[in-house]
């Protein structure tokens, strides 16, 4: 679209519908054949629309609930496999066989699921105001030379 030409209401509606689910302004603009800059402008306008923001939040929360439930199912199955016995295969006497023990991978899946659950709980607590996020992070870099040598001048 040339600059200064209004975007049709139909195109805006199609952008809005795609952006509602994708959350990606550039992708949504390409989908409805708009310039990415126009998509970003429309996304900024939609960010001011309280109803649209509430609907996106509701969809996100629903998606996260489904994702957490799926992760829990995977973690449970991985835990069962992690704790299970490694079955010895029955093979002919002259056959060559390689056994791959995947239990360590299953254990890692369980740990990763636990980390994800803690991360999501922390994010939810930060959003609800139960815990405060730091507004400033300071990194201080100092020399450790005197610690290593015991000499303040660094002469050795």
N, C-alpha and C positions, 0 to 999 in steps of 0.2 A: 504494500500500500504506500502510495506517495505520502510524504510528510504533510500534515495538515488536513488530510482527508479523514472524516470520521469513520470509525469502524462500525460495520453494520451490527444491529442488535442480535441478529442470528449468529454472527461470528463470535461476538462477545459471549453469547449463551453457550456456544460449543466450547469456547476457551474455558469458561467458568466450570463447565461439567468435567472437562478433562483435568483441569488444574485442581479441582476438588479432590480427586483421587491421587493424582501424581505428586502434587506439591512442587512441581518443577515448571517454572514459568517458561523457560526456553523450550523445553520439550513440548509443552502445551501449545505454545505459539507455532512451532513447526507443524504440529498436528493439524492446526486449523489454518495453516499457510499465512501466518502473520510474521512480521519482522520480530526478532527476539526482543528488541528494545520496546516494542509495543506490548509484548507479553509481559515484560517486567513492569511496565507502567500499569497494565491491567491488574497484575498481581499486587502491586502496592495499593491500588484502589480497593481490591478485595480484602486486603489486610485490615482495612478500616471498616469493613462491613461486619458488624457484630454477629449477625445471623450466619453469614458464611464462615466466619472464624469458629463459631460454636459448632457448626456442622462438621467442619474439618477436625476439630478436637474430638468430637464424638466418634467419628470414623477412625481416628488414630487410636483412641482408647479401646474401641472394639477390636481393631486389628491387633493391638498389643495384648489384649486379653486372650485372643485366639492363638497368638504366637507363643505366649507364656504357657498356655495349656499344651500346645504341641511340643514345646521344649521339655515340659515335665514328662510327657509320654516318652520322648526320646531318652531322657535321663533315666527313667524307670527301666526301660528296655536295656539300656547300656549297663545299668547297675546289675540287672539280672545276669547279663552275659559276663560282666566283670567278675561277679561272685561265682559263676558257674564253673563246673569242672571241664577241663579240656578233654574231649572225648577222643579216645584212640580209634582210628579208623580200622576197619577190617579189610585186609588186602591179601592178595595171593603171596605166597612165600617168595617168589622171584620178582615181585613188583618193587619199583623204586617210588618212594613217596616223600613229599616235603610237607611238613606241618607248620603252618603259620599261626602263631598265637596272637590274636588280636585283643586280648584282654586289657593290655596297657592302653590301647586306643579307646576302649570302652570306658576305662577309668578316667581318661582325660576328658571324654565327653561329659561325664558326671560332674567333674570339677568345673568345666567350662559353664555348664548349665547353672551350677551354684553361683559362680561369679556373675553371670548374667542376671540371675534373680536378685542378688545383692545390689547390683548396679541399678536395676529398675526400681527397687525399693528406695534406694538413695535418691534417685531422680524424682520419684513421686513425693518423697519427703521434702525435697528442696522446693518443688513446685507448690506444695501445700503450705510452705512456710514453717514446717516442723523443725527443719534445720536450716541454718543460714549458709549460703555459699560465700566463700571469701571474695571480697570485692577487689582485693589487691594482693598480688603475689610478688614477693621480693626475693631475688636471687643474689646472694652475696658471695663474691669470689675473693678468696684471700690466698696468700702464699703459704705454702707448707714447708718451705725450705728449712726454716729454723727447727721445725718439728723433726725433720729427717736427720739433720746434722747435730742438733743441740747447740748450734752456734748462731747467734743473732745476725752476725755479719755475713754468714754464708761462706766463711773462709775454709771450712772443713774441720 
